[in-house]
Amino acid sequence: LELKRMSVSREHRGRGLARALCREVLGFARARGYGAVVLSTSAVQVAAQRLYEGQGFRKVGASYPSLLGTLLNFQIFHYRYDLGDGAK
């Protein structure tokens, strides 16, 4: 299962909502038999990296989104959370 574009508005940050949403996604995927949850975030999104790593995601790679990204050394980090023996 791929987690895409999770965001909490500025006025609601710092209340644990992102952690709760992340746990909900993991529970949703686990309940439906998925084997893993994957996501990507940019190198500049340090708070997102801390969130995902704190929830147990592990960084499995990095890439550049384009030639310009390569020239600017703008990386995208790829994360994975293994759920076990999922069927999907």
LOKEKOL-95945 format. One record per atom (N, C-alpha, C, O): residue number from 1; x, y, z; atom name. Coordinates in steps of 0.2 Angstrom, whole numbers. Example, Ala and Ser with C-alpha at 12.3 -4.5 7.8 and 13.67 -1.06 7.14 Angstrom:
2
@marpa->1 | east->66 | north->-28 | up->39 | zator->N
@marpa->1 | east->62 | north->-22 | up->39 | zator->CA
@marpa->1 | east->66 | north->-16 | up->39 | zator->C
@marpa->1 | east->71 | north->-17 | up->42 | zator->O
@marpa->2 | east->64 | north->-11 | up->35 | zator->N
@marpa->2 | east->68 | north->-5 | up->36 | zator->CA
@marpa->2 | east->64 | north->0 | up->39 | zator->C
@marpa->2 | east->67 | north->6 | up->40 | zator->O
***
This chain:
88
@marpa->1 | east->4 | north->-6 | up->0 | zator->N
@marpa->1 | east->0 | north->0 | up->0 | zator->CA
@marpa->1 | east->5 | north->6 | up->0 | zator->C
@marpa->1 | east->9 | north->6 | up->4 | zator->O
@marpa->2 | east->3 | north->11 | up->-4 | zator->N
@marpa->2 | east->7 | north->17 | up->-4 | zator->CA
@marpa->2 | east->3 | north->23 | up->-1 | zator->C
@marpa->2 | east->-2 | north->24 | up->-2 | zator->O
@marpa->3 | east->7 | north->26 | up->4 | zator->N
@marpa->3 | east->4 | north->32 | up->7 | zator->CA
@marpa->3 | east->7 | north->38 | up->3 | zator->C
@marpa->3 | east->12 | north->39 | up->2 | zator->O
@marpa->4 | east->2 | north->42 | up->1 | zator->N
@marpa->4 | east->3 | north->48 | up->-3 | zator->CA
@marpa->4 | east->0 | north->54 | up->0 | zator->C
@marpa->4 | east->-5 | north->54 | up->3 | zator->O
@marpa->5 | east->4 | north->59 | up->0 | zator->N
@marpa->5 | east->2 | north->66 | up->2 | zator->CA
@marpa->5 | east->-1 | north->67 | up->9 | zator->C
@marpa->5 | east->-6 | north->70 | up->9 | zator->O
@marpa->6 | east->2 | north->64 | up->14 | zator->N
@marpa->6 | east->-1 | north->65 | up->21 | zator->CA
@marpa->6 | east->1 | north->72 | up->23 | zator->C
@marpa->6 | east->7 | north->74 | up->23 | zator->O
@marpa->7 | east->-4 | north->76 | up->26 | zator->N
@marpa->7 | east->-2 | north->83 | up->28 | zator->CA
@marpa->7 | east->-7 | north->85 | up->33 | zator->C
@marpa->7 | east->-13 | north->83 | up->33 | zator->O
@marpa->8 | east->-4 | north->89 | up->38 | zator->N
@marpa->8 | east->-8 | north->91 | up->43 | zator->CA
@marpa->8 | east->-7 | north->99 | up->43 | zator->C
@marpa->8 | east->-2 | north->101 | up->43 | zator->O
@marpa->9 | east->-13 | north->103 | up->43 | zator->N
@marpa->9 | east->-12 | north->110 | up->42 | zator->CA
@marpa->9 | east->-8 | north->113 | up->48 | zator->C
@marpa->9 | east->-8 | north->110 | up->54 | zator->O
@marpa->10 | east->-5 | north->118 | up->47 | zator->N
@marpa->10 | east->-1 | north->122 | up->52 | zator->CA
@marpa->10 | east->-4 | north->123 | up->59 | zator->C
@marpa->10 | east->-1 | north->122 | up->64 | zator->O
@marpa->11 | east->-10 | north->125 | up->58 | zator->N
@marpa->11 | east->-13 | north->127 | up->65 | zator->CA
@marpa->11 | east->-15 | north->121 | up->69 | zator->C
@marpa->11 | east->-17 | north->121 | up->75 | zator->O
@marpa->12 | east->-15 | north->115 | up->66 | zator->N
@marpa->12 | east->-16 | north->108 | up->70 | zator->CA
@marpa->12 | east->-10 | north->104 | up->71 | zator->C
@marpa->12 | east->-11 | north->99 | up->74 | zator->O
@marpa->13 | east->-4 | north->107 | up->69 | zator->N
@marpa->13 | east->2 | north->103 | up->70 | zator->CA
@marpa->13 | east->4 | north->103 | up->78 | zator->C
@marpa->13 | east->2 | north->107 | up->81 | zator->O
@marpa->14 | east->8 | north->98 | up->80 | zator->N
@marpa->14 | east->10 | north->97 | up->86 | zator->CA
@marpa->14 | east->6 | north->94 | up->91 | zator->C
@marpa->14 | east->7 | north->94 | up->97 | zator->O
@marpa->15 | east->0 | north->91 | up->89 | zator->N
@marpa->15 | east->-5 | north->88 | up->93 | zator->CA
@marpa->15 | east->-5 | north->80 | up->92 | zator->C
@marpa->15 | east->-9 | north->77 | up->95 | zator->O
@marpa->16 | east->0 | north->78 | up->88 | zator->N
@marpa->16 | east->0 | north->71 | up->87 | zator->CA
@marpa->16 | east->-5 | north->68 | up->82 | zator->C
@marpa->16 | east->-6 | north->62 | up->81 | zator->O
@marpa->17 | east->-8 | north->73 | up->78 | zator->N
@marpa->17 | east->-12 | north->70 | up->73 | zator->CA
@marpa->17 | east->-9 | north->66 | up->67 | zator->C
@marpa->17 | east->-11 | north->61 | up->65 | zator->O
@marpa->18 | east->-3 | north->68 | up->65 | zator->N
@marpa->18 | east->1 | north->65 | up->60 | zator->CA
@marpa->18 | east->3 | north->58 | up->62 | zator->C
@marpa->18 | east->2 | north->53 | up->59 | zator->O
@marpa->19 | east->5 | north->57 | up->69 | zator->N
@marpa->19 | east->6 | north->51 | up->71 | zator->CA
@marpa->19 | east->0 | north->46 | up->71 | zator->C
@marpa->19 | east->0 | north->40 | up->70 | zator->O
@marpa->20 | east->-5 | north->49 | up->73 | zator->N
@marpa->20 | east->-12 | north->45 | up->74 | zator->CA
@marpa->20 | east->-14 | north->43 | up->66 | zator->C
@marpa->20 | east->-16 | north->38 | up->65 | zator->O
@marpa->21 | east->-13 | north->48 | up->62 | zator->N
@marpa->21 | east->-15 | north->46 | up->55 | zator->CA
@marpa->21 | east->-11 | north->41 | up->52 | zator->C
@marpa->21 | east->-13 | north->36 | up->49 | zator->O
@marpa->22 | east->-4 | north->41 | up->54 | zator->N
@marpa->22 | east->1 | north->36 | up->52 | zator->CA
@marpa->22 | east->-1 | north->29 | up->55 | zator->C
@marpa->22 | east->-1 | north->24 | up->51 | zator->O
@marpa->23 | east->-3 | north->29 | up->61 | zator->N
@marpa->23 | east->-5 | north->23 | up->64 | zator->CA
@marpa->23 | east->-11 | north->20 | up->61 | zator->C
@marpa->23 | east->-12 | north->14 | up->60 | zator->O
@marpa->24 | east->-16 | north->24 | up->59 | zator->N
@marpa->24 | east->-22 | north->22 | up->56 | zator->CA
@marpa->24 | east->-21 | north->19 | up->49 | zator->C
@marpa->24 | east->-24 | north->14 | up->48 | zator->O
@marpa->25 | east->-16 | north->22 | up->45 | zator->N
@marpa->25 | east->-15 | north->19 | up->39 | zator->CA
@marpa->25 | east->-11 | north->12 | up->40 | zator->C
@marpa->25 | east->-13 | north->8 | up->36 | zator->O
@marpa->26 | east->-7 | north->12 | up->45 | zator->N
@marpa->26 | east->-4 | north->5 | up->46 | zator->CA
@marpa->26 | east->-9 | north->0 | up->48 | zator->C
@marpa->26 | east->-9 | north->-6 | up->46 | zator->O
@marpa->27 | east->-14 | north->2 | up->52 | zator->N
@marpa->27 | east->-19 | north->-3 | up->54 | zator->CA
@marpa->27 | east->-23 | north->-5 | up->48 | zator->C
@marpa->27 | east->-25 | north->-10 | up->48 | zator->O
@marpa->28 | east->-25 | north->0 | up->44 | zator->N
@marpa->28 | east->-29 | north->-1 | up->38 | zator->CA
@marpa->28 | east->-26 | north->-6 | up->34 | zator->C
@marpa->28 | east->-29 | north->-11 | up->31 | zator->O
@marpa->29 | east->-20 | north->-5 | up->32 | zator->N
@marpa->29 | east->-16 | north->-9 | up->28 | zator->CA
@marpa->29 | east->-15 | north->-16 | up->31 | zator->C
@marpa->29 | east->-16 | north->-21 | up->27 | zator->O
@marpa->30 | east->-14 | north->-17 | up->37 | zator->N
@marpa->30 | east->-13 | north->-23 | up->40 | zator->CA
@marpa->30 | east->-20 | north->-27 | up->40 | zator->C
@marpa->30 | east->-20 | north->-33 | up->39 | zator->O
@marpa->31 | east->-25 | north->-24 | up->42 | zator->N
@marpa->31 | east->-32 | north->-27 | up->42 | zator->CA
@marpa->31 | east->-34 | north->-30 | up->35 | zator->C
@marpa->31 | east->-38 | north->-34 | up->35 | zator->O
@marpa->32 | east->-31 | north->-27 | up->30 | zator->N
@marpa->32 | east->-33 | north->-29 | up->23 | zator->CA
@marpa->32 | east->-28 | north->-33 | up->20 | zator->C
@marpa->32 | east->-28 | north->-35 | up->14 | zator->O
@marpa->33 | east->-23 | north->-36 | up->24 | zator->N
@marpa->33 | east->-18 | north->-41 | up->21 | zator->CA
@marpa->33 | east->-12 | north->-38 | up->17 | zator->C
@marpa->33 | east->-9 | north->-42 | up->14 | zator->O
@marpa->34 | east->-11 | north->-32 | up->17 | zator->N
@marpa->34 | east->-5 | north->-29 | up->14 | zator->CA
@marpa->34 | east->1 | north->-31 | up->17 | zator->C
@marpa->34 | east->1 | north->-32 | up->24 | zator->O
@marpa->35 | east->6 | north->-32 | up->14 | zator->N
@marpa->35 | east->13 | north->-34 | up->17 | zator->CA
@marpa->35 | east->17 | north->-28 | up->19 | zator->C
@marpa->35 | east->21 | north->-29 | up->23 | zator->O
@marpa->36 | east->16 | north->-22 | up->16 | zator->N
@marpa->36 | east->20 | north->-17 | up->18 | zator->CA
@marpa->36 | east->17 | north->-10 | up->16 | zator->C
@marpa->36 | east->12 | north->-10 | up->12 | zator->O
@marpa->37 | east->19 | north->-5 | up->19 | zator->N
@marpa->37 | east->17 | north->2 | up->17 | zator->CA
@marpa->37 | east->23 | north->5 | up->15 | zator->C
@marpa->37 | east->28 | north->5 | up->18 | zator->O
@marpa->38 | east->23 | north->9 | up->9 | zator->N
@marpa->38 | east->28 | north->12 | up->6 | zator->CA
@marpa->38 | east->26 | north->20 | up->5 | zator->C
@marpa->38 | east->21 | north->21 | up->5 | zator->O
@marpa->39 | east->31 | north->24 | up->5 | zator->N
@marpa->39 | east->30 | north->31 | up->4 | zator->CA
@marpa->39 | east->37 | north->34 | up->2 | zator->C
@marpa->39 | east->42 | north->31 | up->3 | zator->O
@marpa->40 | east->36 | north->40 | up->0 | zator->N
@marpa->40 | east->42 | north->44 | up->-2 | zator->CA
@marpa->40 | east->41 | north->51 | up->1 | zator->C
@marpa->40 | east->36 | north->54 | up->1 | zator->O
@marpa->41 | east->47 | north->54 | up->3 | zator->N
@marpa->41 | east->47 | north->61 | up->5 | zator->CA
@marpa->41 | east->53 | north->64 | up->3 | zator->C
@marpa->41 | east->58 | north->61 | up->2 | zator->O
@marpa->42 | east->54 | north->71 | up->2 | zator->N
@marpa->42 | east->60 | north->74 | up->0 | zator->CA
@marpa->42 | east->65 | north->75 | up->6 | zator->C
@marpa->42 | east->63 | north->75 | up->12 | zator->O
@marpa->43 | east->71 | north->76 | up->4 | zator->N
@marpa->43 | east->76 | north->77 | up->8 | zator->CA
@marpa->43 | east->75 | north->84 | up->13 | zator->C
@marpa->43 | east->78 | north->84 | up->18 | zator->O
@marpa->44 | east->71 | north->88 | up->10 | zator->N
@marpa->44 | east->70 | north->95 | up->14 | zator->CA
@marpa->44 | east->65 | north->94 | up->19 | zator->C
@marpa->44 | east->64 | north->98 | up->24 | zator->O
@marpa->45 | east->61 | north->89 | up->19 | zator->N
@marpa->45 | east->55 | north->87 | up->24 | zator->CA
@marpa->45 | east->58 | north->83 | up->30 | zator->C
@marpa->45 | east->56 | north->78 | up->31 | zator->O
@marpa->46 | east->62 | north->87 | up->34 | zator->N
@marpa->46 | east->65 | north->83 | up->39 | zator->CA
@marpa->46 | east->60 | north->81 | up->45 | zator->C
@marpa->46 | east->61 | north->76 | up->47 | zator->O
@marpa->47 | east->55 | north->85 | up->46 | zator->N
@marpa->47 | east->50 | north->83 | up->51 | zator->CA
@marpa->47 | east->46 | north->77 | up->48 | zator->C
@marpa->47 | east->45 | north->73 | up->53 | zator->O
@marpa->48 | east->45 | north->76 | up->42 | zator->N
@marpa->48 | east->41 | north->70 | up->39 | zator->CA
@marpa->48 | east->46 | north->64 | up->40 | zator->C
@marpa->48 | east->44 | north->59 | up->42 | zator->O
@marpa->49 | east->52 | north->65 | up->39 | zator->N
@marpa->49 | east->57 | north->60 | up->40 | zator->CA
@marpa->49 | east->57 | north->57 | up->47 | zator->C
@marpa->49 | east->57 | north->51 | up->48 | zator->O
@marpa->50 | east->57 | north->62 | up->52 | zator->N
@marpa->50 | east->57 | north->60 | up->59 | zator->CA
@marpa->50 | east->51 | north->57 | up->61 | zator->C
@marpa->50 | east->51 | north->52 | up->64 | zator->O
@marpa->51 | east->45 | north->59 | up->58 | zator->N
@marpa->51 | east->39 | north->56 | up->59 | zator->CA
@marpa->51 | east->39 | north->49 | up->57 | zator->C
@marpa->51 | east->38 | north->44 | up->61 | zator->O
@marpa->52 | east->41 | north->47 | up->51 | zator->N
@marpa->52 | east->40 | north->41 | up->48 | zator->CA
@marpa->52 | east->45 | north->36 | up->51 | zator->C
@marpa->52 | east->44 | north->30 | up->53 | zator->O
@marpa->53 | east->52 | north->39 | up->53 | zator->N
@marpa->53 | east->56 | north->34 | up->56 | zator->CA
@marpa->53 | east->54 | north->33 | up->63 | zator->C
@marpa->53 | east->55 | north->27 | up->66 | zator->O
@marpa->54 | east->51 | north->38 | up->66 | zator->N
@marpa->54 | east->49 | north->37 | up->73 | zator->CA
@marpa->54 | east->43 | north->32 | up->73 | zator->C
@marpa->54 | east->42 | north->28 | up->79 | zator->O
@marpa->55 | east->39 | north->31 | up->68 | zator->N
@marpa->55 | east->34 | north->26 | up->68 | zator->CA
@marpa->55 | east->36 | north->19 | up->65 | zator->C
@marpa->55 | east->32 | north->14 | up->65 | zator->O
@marpa->56 | east->43 | north->18 | up->64 | zator->N
@marpa->56 | east->46 | north->12 | up->62 | zator->CA
@marpa->56 | east->47 | north->11 | up->55 | zator->C
@marpa->56 | east->49 | north->5 | up->53 | zator->O
@marpa->57 | east->46 | north->16 | up->51 | zator->N
@marpa->57 | east->48 | north->15 | up->44 | zator->CA
@marpa->57 | east->55 | north->15 | up->43 | zator->C
@marpa->57 | east->59 | north->18 | up->47 | zator->O
@marpa->58 | east->58 | north->12 | up->38 | zator->N
@marpa->58 | east->65 | north->12 | up->37 | zator->CA
@marpa->58 | east->66 | north->15 | up->30 | zator->C
@marpa->58 | east->63 | north->13 | up->25 | zator->O
@marpa->59 | east->72 | north->18 | up->29 | zator->N
@marpa->59 | east->73 | north->21 | up->23 | zator->CA
@marpa->59 | east->76 | north->16 | up->19 | zator->C
@marpa->59 | east->81 | north->12 | up->21 | zator->O
@marpa->60 | east->74 | north->15 | up->13 | zator->N
@marpa->60 | east->76 | north->9 | up->8 | zator->CA
@marpa->60 | east->79 | north->12 | up->2 | zator->C
@marpa->60 | east->81 | north->8 | up->-2 | zator->O
@marpa->61 | east->80 | north->18 | up->1 | zator->N
@marpa->61 | east->83 | north->21 | up->-5 | zator->CA
@marpa->61 | east->82 | north->28 | up->-6 | zator->C
@marpa->61 | east->78 | north->32 | up->-2 | zator->O
@marpa->62 | east->85 | north->31 | up->-11 | zator->N
@marpa->62 | east->84 | north->38 | up->-13 | zator->CA
@marpa->62 | east->85 | north->39 | up->-20 | zator->C
@marpa->62 | east->88 | north->34 | up->-23 | zator->O
@marpa->63 | east->82 | north->44 | up->-23 | zator->N
@marpa->63 | east->82 | north->45 | up->-30 | zator->CA
@marpa->63 | east->82 | north->53 | up->-31 | zator->C
@marpa->63 | east->80 | north->56 | up->-27 | zator->O
@marpa->64 | east->83 | north->54 | up->-37 | zator->N
@marpa->64 | east->82 | north->61 | up->-39 | zator->CA
@marpa->64 | east->76 | north->62 | up->-44 | zator->C
@marpa->64 | east->75 | north->57 | up->-48 | zator->O
@marpa->65 | east->72 | north->67 | up->-43 | zator->N
@marpa->65 | east->66 | north->67 | up->-47 | zator->CA
@marpa->65 | east->66 | north->69 | up->-54 | zator->C
@marpa->65 | east->62 | north->68 | up->-58 | zator->O
@marpa->66 | east->72 | north->72 | up->-56 | zator->N
@marpa->66 | east->73 | north->74 | up->-62 | zator->CA
@marpa->66 | east->80 | north->76 | up->-63 | zator->C
@marpa->66 | east->84 | north->76 | up->-59 | zator->O
@marpa->67 | east->82 | north->78 | up->-69 | zator->N
@marpa->67 | east->89 | north->80 | up->-71 | zator->CA
@marpa->67 | east->91 | north->87 | up->-67 | zator->C
@marpa->67 | east->96 | north->87 | up->-64 | zator->O
@marpa->68 | east->86 | north->91 | up->-66 | zator->N
@marpa->68 | east->87 | north->97 | up->-62 | zator->CA
@marpa->68 | east->88 | north->95 | up->-55 | zator->C
@marpa->68 | east->92 | north->98 | up->-51 | zator->O
@marpa->69 | east->84 | north->90 | up->-52 | zator->N
@marpa->69 | east->84 | north->88 | up->-46 | zator->CA
@marpa->69 | east->91 | north->85 | up->-44 | zator->C
@marpa->69 | east->94 | north->86 | up->-39 | zator->O
@marpa->70 | east->94 | north->82 | up->-49 | zator->N
@marpa->70 | east->101 | north->79 | up->-49 | zator->CA
@marpa->70 | east->106 | north->85 | up->-48 | zator->C
@marpa->70 | east->110 | north->85 | up->-44 | zator->O
@marpa->71 | east->105 | north->90 | up->-53 | zator->N
@marpa->71 | east->110 | north->96 | up->-53 | zator->CA
@marpa->71 | east->109 | north->100 | up->-46 | zator->C
@marpa->71 | east->115 | north->102 | up->-44 | zator->O
@marpa->72 | east->104 | north->100 | up->-43 | zator->N
@marpa->72 | east->103 | north->104 | up->-37 | zator->CA
@marpa->72 | east->104 | north->99 | up->-31 | zator->C
@marpa->72 | east->103 | north->102 | up->-25 | zator->O
@marpa->73 | east->105 | north->93 | up->-32 | zator->N
@marpa->73 | east->106 | north->88 | up->-26 | zator->CA
@marpa->73 | east->100 | north->88 | up->-22 | zator->C
@marpa->73 | east->100 | north->87 | up->-16 | zator->O
@marpa->74 | east->94 | north->88 | up->-25 | zator->N
@marpa->74 | east->87 | north->87 | up->-22 | zator->CA
@marpa->74 | east->85 | north->80 | up->-22 | zator->C
@marpa->74 | east->83 | north->77 | up->-27 | zator->O
@marpa->75 | east->86 | north->76 | up->-17 | zator->N
@marpa->75 | east->84 | north->69 | up->-16 | zator->CA
@marpa->75 | east->77 | north->68 | up->-14 | zator->C
@marpa->75 | east->74 | north->72 | up->-10 | zator->O
@marpa->76 | east->74 | north->62 | up->-16 | zator->N
@marpa->76 | east->68 | north->60 | up->-13 | zator->CA
@marpa->76 | east->70 | north->53 | up->-10 | zator->C
@marpa->76 | east->73 | north->49 | up->-13 | zator->O
@marpa->77 | east->68 | north->53 | up->-3 | zator->N
@marpa->77 | east->69 | north->47 | up->1 | zator->CA
@marpa->77 | east->63 | north->42 | up->0 | zator->C
@marpa->77 | east->58 | north->44 | up->1 | zator->O
@marpa->78 | east->65 | north->36 | up->0 | zator->N
@marpa->78 | east->60 | north->31 | up->0 | zator->CA
@marpa->78 | east->60 | north->27 | up->6 | zator->C
@marpa->78 | east->65 | north->24 | up->8 | zator->O
@marpa->79 | east->54 | north->26 | up->9 | zator->N
@marpa->79 | east->53 | north->22 | up->15 | zator->CA
@marpa->79 | east->48 | north->16 | up->14 | zator->C
@marpa->79 | east->44 | north->16 | up->10 | zator->O
@marpa->80 | east->49 | north->11 | up->19 | zator->N
@marpa->80 | east->45 | north->5 | up->19 | zator->CA
@marpa->80 | east->44 | north->3 | up->26 | zator->C
@marpa->80 | east->48 | north->4 | up->31 | zator->O
@marpa->81 | east->38 | north->1 | up->28 | zator->N
@marpa->81 | east->36 | north->-2 | up->34 | zator->CA
@marpa->81 | east->33 | north->-9 | up->32 | zator->C
@marpa->81 | east->28 | north->-9 | up->29 | zator->O
@marpa->82 | east->37 | north->-14 | up->34 | zator->N
@marpa->82 | east->34 | north->-21 | up->33 | zator->CA
@marpa->82 | east->29 | north->-23 | up->38 | zator->C
@marpa->82 | east->30 | north->-22 | up->44 | zator->O
@marpa->83 | east->24 | north->-26 | up->36 | zator->N
@marpa->83 | east->18 | north->-27 | up->40 | zator->CA
@marpa->83 | east->18 | north->-35 | up->42 | zator->C
@marpa->83 | east->14 | north->-37 | up->46 | zator->O
@marpa->84 | east->22 | north->-39 | up->39 | zator->N
@marpa->84 | east->22 | north->-46 | up->40 | zator->CA
@marpa->84 | east->20 | north->-50 | up->33 | zator->C
@marpa->84 | east->22 | north->-47 | up->28 | zator->O
@marpa->85 | east->17 | north->-55 | up->34 | zator->N
@marpa->85 | east->15 | north->-59 | up->28 | zator->CA
@marpa->85 | east->8 | north->-57 | up->25 | zator->C
@marpa->85 | east->4 | north->-61 | up->25 | zator->O
@marpa->86 | east->8 | north->-51 | up->22 | zator->N
@marpa->86 | east->2 | north->-49 | up->19 | zator->CA
@marpa->86 | east->2 | north->-53 | up->12 | zator->C
@marpa->86 | east->6 | north->-55 | up->9 | zator->O
@marpa->87 | east->-4 | north->-53 | up->10 | zator->N
@marpa->87 | east->-6 | north->-57 | up->3 | zator->CA
@marpa->87 | east->-6 | north->-52 | up->-3 | zator->C
@marpa->87 | east->-5 | north->-54 | up->-8 | zator->O
@marpa->88 | east->-6 | north->-45 | up->-1 | zator->N
@marpa->88 | east->-7 | north->-41 | up->-7 | zator->CA
@marpa->88 | east->0 | north->-38 | up->-9 | zator->C
@marpa->88 | east->0 | north->-34 | up->-13 | zator->O
***
